[in-house]
């Protein structure tokens, strides 16, 4: 007989395992928490990029902890979903696109050059570079959307440097914590 057997249950029709589904849900929650922390710590310090500490700690930590290829993209999708909630006070139309570009870039580089990213400072450089997408995207895409950002009122250099520095430190902490926990677990 040349026919294949019919699937007997719906779980075989959708072969995603419970562990992968749970991991995706946790990554979405981490992204949601990253955006919620951004809202909670919204203190007017006039320091652009300061939220890169907690945001990149969570995004890069989740990326280092997960074995899914699209872990960062899934995590920033949670951030995008949180930023679309009206009560959180986000009005930046560019933010979902910036987050998506950040997640896709992290996943691409992580997949392509995984052997180099074992060294924690290189992973932190990736995080700093990716978090500095925010002022660059805003500088070049804001005229298209007609939005004005006060952080760019004095130019691009200072916001870019502070976004890079805070993103680097947050990524260093996130990847460093995950690496330390993995080493302790393997002992």
Secondary structure, DSSP 4 states (H G I P E B T S, - for coil): --PPPPPSSHHHHS---HHHHHHHHHHHHHHHHHHHHHHHT------TTTTHHHHHHHHHHHHHH---TTHHHHHHHHHHHHHTSGGG----TTHHHHHHHHHHHHHHHHHHTTTTTTSHHHHHHHHHHHHTHHHHHHHHHHHHHT---GGGTT-SHHHHHHHHHHHHHHHHHHHHHHHHHHHHHH-
